[in-house]
Amino acid sequence: MMCLGIPVKVVEISGNSAIGEIGGVKRKIDISFVDVKVGDYVILHAGFAIQKLDEEEAEETLKLLREMSDGLY
């Protein structure tokens, strides 16, 4: 099975933890591996932010994921 990292927007930071948001859903994430600020986008995998990415790249990836999921149902 393939693992997938999902772009999420950082909306709150507290130490090495943050709240990430995607599609209105918020989730606690670990940001120990990346240097981010509120408003940044990160790739989330297994609860960890593993890479920072720019907003344009994040939005394009999210658009493609939405298009792919629309074809599943």
Backbone as ProteinMPNN parsed JSONL, in Angstrom:
{"seq_chain_A": "MMCLGIPVKVVEISGNSAIGEIGGVKRKIDISFVDVKVGDYVILHAGFAIQKLDEEEAEETLKLLREMSDGLY", "coords_chain_A": {"N_chain_A": [[0.837, -1.176, 0.0], [0.483, 2.245, -0.748], [1.861, 5.111, 0.832], [0.66, 8.328, 1.701], [1.291, 11.765, 1.699], [-0.288, 14.671, 2.857], [-1.127, 18.002, 1.982], [-1.422, 20.524, 4.429], [-2.666, 23.435, 6.116], [-1.039, 25.44, 8.454], [-2.505, 26.605, 11.316], [-2.293, 27.287, 13.942], [0.172, 27.442, 16.506], [2.03, 25.788, 19.04], [4.726, 25.4, 20.759], [6.364, 22.449, 19.817], [4.175, 21.467, 18.607], [1.291, 21.822, 16.513], [-1.733, 23.146, 15.063], [-3.206, 21.913, 12.295], [-5.006, 22.543, 9.263], [-7.339, 21.274, 6.94], [-9.65, 21.43, 4.447], [-11.555, 22.477, 6.247], [-11.353, 20.808, 8.41], [-9.701, 20.35, 11.432], [-6.605, 19.405, 12.934], [-4.316, 18.09, 15.315], [-0.845, 18.391, 14.91], [2.59, 17.308, 14.655], [5.342, 19.373, 14.604], [8.07, 19.126, 14.77], [10.077, 18.547, 12.907], [10.202, 20.559, 11.019], [10.563, 24.068, 10.249], [8.243, 26.313, 10.786], [5.62, 28.801, 10.402], [2.513, 30.315, 11.484], [0.076, 30.072, 8.993], [1.678, 28.959, 7.06], [2.082, 26.218, 4.73], [2.303, 22.695, 5.028], [3.532, 19.365, 4.341], [1.771, 16.698, 5.537], [2.274, 13.704, 7.202], [1.421, 10.769, 8.731], [0.809, 12.156, 11.09], [2.94, 13.884, 11.394], [4.527, 16.869, 10.367], [6.345, 16.941, 7.534], [7.581, 18.373, 5.541], [7.909, 21.683, 4.357], [5.904, 23.654, 2.172], [5.133, 25.841, -0.617], [2.275, 28.054, -0.89], [0.961, 28.052, -3.412], [1.784, 25.612, -4.59], [0.724, 23.857, -2.679], [-2.063, 24.367, -2.914], [-2.512, 23.539, -5.568], [-1.891, 20.804, -5.383], [-3.884, 19.991, -3.56], [-6.136, 20.513, -5.107], [-5.813, 18.622, -7.184], [-6.005, 16.254, -5.647], [-8.679, 16.456, -4.781], [-9.985, 16.248, -7.265], [-9.249, 13.642, -7.974], [-10.49, 12.18, -5.92], [-13.174, 12.699, -6.454], [-13.651, 11.097, -8.643], [-13.774, 8.6, -7.526], [-16.211, 7.977, -6.416]], "CA_chain_A": [[0.0, 0.0, 0.0], [1.237, 3.482, -0.852], [1.617, 6.128, 1.847], [0.406, 9.609, 1.068], [1.386, 12.97, 2.504], [-1.343, 15.61, 2.489], [-0.85, 19.39, 2.357], [-2.307, 21.157, 5.409], [-2.281, 24.796, 6.479], [-0.796, 25.618, 9.884], [-3.367, 27.691, 11.794], [-1.959, 27.6, 15.337], [1.422, 26.783, 16.919], [2.346, 25.758, 20.466], [5.935, 24.586, 20.9], [6.592, 21.555, 18.678], [2.873, 21.022, 18.109], [0.521, 22.833, 15.798], [-3.023, 22.73, 14.539], [-3.246, 22.004, 10.836], [-6.375, 22.52, 8.747], [-7.58, 20.91, 5.549], [-11.076, 21.288, 4.174], [-12.348, 22.801, 7.425], [-11.063, 19.862, 9.487], [-8.473, 20.696, 12.139], [-5.964, 18.253, 13.553], [-3.035, 18.356, 15.958], [0.28, 17.824, 14.166], [3.916, 17.499, 15.227], [6.155, 20.169, 13.681], [9.46, 19.019, 15.223], [11.018, 18.384, 11.795], [10.16, 21.692, 10.091], [10.496, 25.409, 10.815], [7.061, 26.905, 10.154], [4.863, 29.817, 11.124], [1.087, 30.276, 11.179], [-0.197, 30.434, 7.603], [2.475, 28.11, 6.166], [1.581, 24.894, 4.367], [3.249, 21.597, 5.215], [3.096, 18.021, 3.989], [1.492, 15.934, 6.749], [2.326, 12.254, 7.04], [1.361, 10.042, 10.005], [0.766, 13.098, 12.196], [4.136, 14.721, 11.404], [4.823, 17.755, 9.248], [7.65, 16.457, 7.061], [8.163, 19.297, 4.577], [7.186, 22.926, 4.133], [5.741, 23.943, 0.76], [4.497, 27.132, -0.828], [0.817, 28.018, -0.978], [0.542, 27.684, -4.768], [1.991, 24.168, -4.733], [-0.239, 23.189, -1.804], [-3.403, 24.483, -3.501], [-2.555, 22.694, -6.77], [-1.943, 19.414, -4.923], [-5.217, 19.769, -2.996], [-7.069, 20.479, -6.245], [-5.654, 17.316, -7.828], [-6.551, 15.237, -4.752], [-10.142, 16.558, -4.848], [-10.403, 15.702, -8.563], [-9.091, 12.186, -7.921], [-11.498, 11.597, -5.044], [-14.472, 12.806, -7.126], [-13.753, 9.955, -9.55], [-13.88, 7.345, -6.795], [-17.568, 7.725, -5.941]], "C_chain_A": [[0.882, 1.239, 0.0], [0.863, 4.427, 0.29], [1.499, 7.478, 1.155], [0.555, 10.733, 2.07], [0.387, 13.979, 1.972], [-0.935, 17.028, 2.878], [-1.884, 19.906, 3.359], [-1.761, 22.547, 5.725], [-2.14, 24.879, 7.993], [-1.61, 26.827, 10.351], [-3.08, 28.101, 13.242], [-0.7, 26.832, 15.706], [1.582, 26.901, 18.429], [3.538, 24.826, 20.657], [6.187, 23.772, 19.649], [5.303, 20.968, 18.125], [2.185, 22.177, 17.403], [-0.855, 22.27, 15.491], [-2.962, 22.968, 13.042], [-4.682, 21.87, 10.371], [-6.387, 22.145, 7.274], [-9.081, 20.713, 5.377], [-11.967, 21.558, 5.372], [-12.133, 21.866, 8.603], [-9.715, 20.227, 10.105], [-7.938, 19.478, 12.876], [-4.641, 18.687, 14.168], [-1.934, 17.66, 15.167], [1.587, 18.125, 14.892], [4.766, 18.242, 14.196], [7.641, 20.159, 14.071], [10.466, 19.026, 14.083], [11.079, 19.567, 10.838], [10.087, 23.012, 10.858], [9.363, 26.139, 10.105], [6.472, 28.009, 11.023], [3.396, 29.672, 10.728], [0.873, 30.801, 9.756], [0.594, 29.62, 6.602], [1.729, 26.821, 5.848], [2.689, 23.874, 4.561], [2.652, 20.314, 4.643], [2.956, 17.248, 5.296], [1.493, 14.452, 6.428], [2.377, 11.627, 8.428], [1.437, 10.982, 11.206], [1.948, 14.041, 12.283], [4.191, 15.598, 10.163], [6.226, 17.387, 8.774], [8.326, 17.392, 6.066], [7.281, 20.528, 4.469], [7.028, 23.097, 2.613], [5.0, 25.252, 0.583], [3.004, 26.966, -1.092], [0.328, 27.577, -2.352], [0.666, 26.175, -5.002], [0.982, 23.382, -3.892], [-1.632, 23.207, -2.417], [-3.543, 23.602, -4.745], [-2.656, 21.214, -6.382], [-3.323, 19.081, -4.359], [-6.276, 19.686, -4.098], [-7.008, 19.121, -6.94], [-6.223, 16.192, -6.96], [-8.079, 15.248, -4.757], [-10.663, 15.95, -6.148], [-10.32, 14.178, -8.572], [-10.163, 11.557, -7.06], [-12.9, 11.684, -5.649], [-14.696, 11.625, -8.059], [-13.94, 8.638, -8.853], [-15.325, 6.985, -6.438], [-18.596, 7.945, -7.019]], "O_chain_A": [[1.912, 1.275, 0.673], [-0.304, 4.529, 0.666], [2.159, 7.733, 0.148], [0.006, 10.665, 3.17], [0.236, 14.123, 0.758], [-0.446, 17.243, 3.988], [-3.086, 19.74, 3.153], [-0.561, 22.802, 5.617], [-3.023, 24.437, 8.728], [-1.429, 27.936, 9.848], [-3.563, 29.132, 13.709], [-0.518, 25.695, 15.27], [1.315, 27.945, 19.023], [3.377, 23.606, 20.711], [6.225, 24.316, 18.545], [5.332, 20.078, 17.275], [2.464, 23.347, 17.665], [-1.104, 21.074, 15.64], [-2.699, 24.08, 12.582], [-5.484, 21.176, 10.995], [-5.577, 22.619, 6.478], [-9.698, 19.919, 6.086], [-13.023, 20.94, 5.509], [-12.672, 22.101, 9.684], [-8.719, 20.393, 9.401], [-8.693, 18.64, 13.371], [-3.934, 19.534, 13.622], [-2.064, 16.492, 14.799], [1.673, 19.088, 15.654], [4.898, 17.798, 13.056], [8.378, 21.086, 13.734], [11.599, 19.468, 14.27], [11.917, 19.585, 9.936], [9.602, 23.053, 11.988], [9.509, 26.539, 8.95], [6.783, 28.132, 12.208], [3.074, 28.99, 9.755], [1.419, 31.835, 9.372], [0.242, 29.579, 5.423], [0.856, 26.391, 6.603], [3.86, 24.148, 4.295], [1.438, 20.192, 4.481], [3.908, 17.153, 6.072], [0.81, 13.997, 5.51], [3.277, 11.925, 9.213], [2.053, 10.652, 12.219], [1.974, 14.915, 13.15], [3.936, 15.137, 9.05], [7.189, 17.508, 9.531], [9.51, 17.231, 5.773], [6.054, 20.428, 4.488], [7.923, 22.725, 1.854], [4.325, 25.725, 1.496], [2.536, 25.89, -1.466], [-0.625, 26.803, -2.446], [-0.241, 25.547, -5.547], [0.451, 22.366, -4.34], [-2.311, 22.181, -2.441], [-4.589, 22.986, -4.948], [-3.42, 20.463, -6.988], [-3.871, 18.016, -4.644], [-7.2, 18.877, -4.019], [-8.046, 18.536, -7.25], [-6.857, 15.274, -7.48], [-8.71, 14.192, -4.741], [-11.658, 15.226, -6.145], [-11.2, 13.503, -9.105], [-10.7, 10.509, -7.416], [-13.735, 10.82, -5.38], [-15.835, 11.198, -8.241], [-14.236, 7.637, -9.506], [-15.629, 5.819, -6.187], [-19.791, 7.773, -6.777]]}, "name": "protein", "num_of_chains": 1, "seq": "MMCLGIPVKVVEISGNSAIGEIGGVKRKIDISFVDVKVGDYVILHAGFAIQKLDEEEAEETLKLLREMSDGLY"}
